Amino acid sequence: GALVPAERIRMAIEGYDFRIDGVHVPITVSVGAASYPDNANSKAELIKKSDTALYYSKENGRNRSTLYNPIMVEHKD
């Protein structure tokens, strides 16, 4: 169920009429989501898995919501 609110937030931002000095400025976001306890057993692990899903969103087209999947490659900081 983590993907439903993530996608709702993404779509709301994409559809909002952001303006700077009266000029429409398109803004989009990429979202990564993971769920407890399906994807993680601790808060730190949940954040790490969500971050991995976020990087996947950015690397695969941006402006999307992605749910963590174990086949995703974790990024090293």
N, C-alpha and C positions, 0 to 999 in steps of 0.2 A: 503494500500500500504506500510505500514511500514515494513512488514515482508520481502518483496522482497529484499531491500538493506541489511537488517540484515542478511539474508541467504546468499547473495552474499559475504558479508564480511567474514562470518563464513567459507564458502567453500574455499575462497581464502587463508585464514590462514591455514586451514587444508591441502590444496594442496601444500603449499609452502615448498620448500626444505630447512628448517632451519638446519644450521650446526654449531657445536661447535667443534673446533679443527679438522675439517674435517669429523666429525661423524654426521650423520643425527639424528636430535632430533625432534620427532613428537610433534607438538603443536596444541592444539585445543582450542576453546573458546565456551562459552555459551553466548547467547545473549537474552536479554529481550527487547521487543518493545511495545510501546503503541502509540496511535495516537490522535492528537488534531483535532477537538473537540469531536471525537467519544468516547474516553476513559477518557478525562480530560478537565477541563475548565481553568486551570492555568499551568504555568511552573512547579511549585512545585508539583502539582498533577500529571502531566505528568511524572516527574522524579520518583515519588513514585510508579506509576503504572508500569513503565518500570522496576523498581527495583523488584517489585513483580513478574513480568514475568521472570526476570533473575533468581531469586531464584527458580522458578518453573522449569526452564530449568535445573538448577544444581541438583535439587532433583529428577528429572525424567529422568536421563540418561546422562546428560552433553553433550557437543558437539552438541548443538541444538539451534535453534532459536525459540522463543515462543512469540506469540502475547498475550498481556494482555486480560484476560477474567474475568468478575466480580465474577466468582465462585472461583477464586484463593484466597488463604489466604494471607493477608498482613503480613509481618514480622515486628516485633517491634525491634527497635534499642536499 
